[in-house]
Amino acid sequence: MSHPNPHPVGPILLLDDVADGRMILSALFIVAAGDVPPPVELPGSAVPAVALADYAHATVWRVRFALPADRASSYRWNGETFEVAGDLTGDLRLAYVSCNGEEIGDMDREGSERNAMWSRLRDDHRRQPFALMLHGGDQVYADEVTRGHPLSDEWPDHVPDNPSPEALADLRDHLRTRFFDRYAALYAAPELAWLAARVPSLMQWDDHDICDGWGSLRPSRTGSAVGQALFGAARDSFLLFQHGTVAGDLPGRFADPAGGHLGWTIHAPGLRILAPDLRSERTRRTIMGTGGWDMMEAEAGRAAQGHTLLMSSVPLLGPRMSLLEAVMVAIPRMQKYEDDLRDQWQSRSHRDEWRRVLGLVRDMAQKDGHDVTAISGEIHLATRAVMDLGKGLHLHQLVASGIAHRAPPKGWARFLGALAWLGENPLPGHPIRIKPLPGQRGRYVAERNFLVLERRSGDWDARWNLEISGLTAPLAL
Ligand SMILES: [Fe+2]
């Protein structure tokens, strides 16, 4: 039962690509069925919307257009002018957010409490605009979409053996509608909506955009008819709402036009943003498949001047989880937590892949002599780590999460901080150190937060905006 939206949603700006000095954009709209959103107006032209998907009470529309990538500009829609800080050539500011929701009851949370950090980000933009907004995973918490249908009510604990084609079609319809309801509610939140109409977004998914632990669950679940229906509905919704498109029509930044994986890269002046897809090809034994690795190898071999931001939805650097994992395997009750740990690069089952990706990052940095920064969410804490890449180069890992997900207990932050003493050394000669944020004593901060990345005269720094402690001092990258 999709609920009709009283107000149209949009424009939500999504960055399709940067090419020929222009930002290629998609503006997304959700309007009541039968309505048509007005065109996007640019100097000398008006670009009409194209319908992408119909739901019971609403239709999702898109306008593709371009704005300059070397200066600030604006567009008009529905009688309103929207300023866009589109200069990607010189000094610029990027916002990074993750984990925009919670597993249980997110739709029923009180808006101003839920969106307090979005409100702060909006105020920050008003003071000094962001050129882009990066969303690093868990843009939607879909955990509850499986509820309310007989085939998926007990997901993932139990799935039916041989559901009928009719029942499966009904399930697909149920899931599609539930995803719609969530995205429509998220994009209708005034704080996010105001920002998204002015700051182009780039998004990569993590597990909750599908379901908790997707890819780390048993093959009997992910490979089942119900599991595949869930993944299909999540993927269609991801393409539609997070990329403003449908299968077969992926924007130019995607590495695989066929969508076997949904990794993408943006090449802007002095800045590469690399976002591998750690979900589409994931199994209990592998994080990326051949498609994802091909993209990473190709990028490691490419000359890219300036800075590389690697959006890894789960942190690339972290504490020594393998010990904890060994303990959990031995205790049946801890199975769920073992699955959570298996989701991490640091899991014992992904050790070779972890080494491989770190080796690629090292090659990337050494090729052009620039530091690489990995940015991640996922753990609902703020932290950072550094890996020595040799030759005076470093891999910085910045973790910022969540923008709406509340922090776990402080005890968990302290426990992880203690675990960090053990250190980790997956690549011989390149030790990893977990470090406190500027001005913080503990290594993990249990507060909601977002990250601000800033380039001034070619030099990058990062600041976390922490809900209680406020803005940190800048960390040079
Ligand atoms: Fe999350």
Boltz pocket constraint, residues with backbone or C-beta under 6 A from the ligand:
constraints:
  - pocket:
      binder: B
      contacts: [[A, 98], [A, 99], [A, 101], [A, 137], [A, 138], [A, 208], [A, 378], [A, 379], [A, 380], [A, 401], [A, 402], [A, 405]]
      max_distance: 6.0
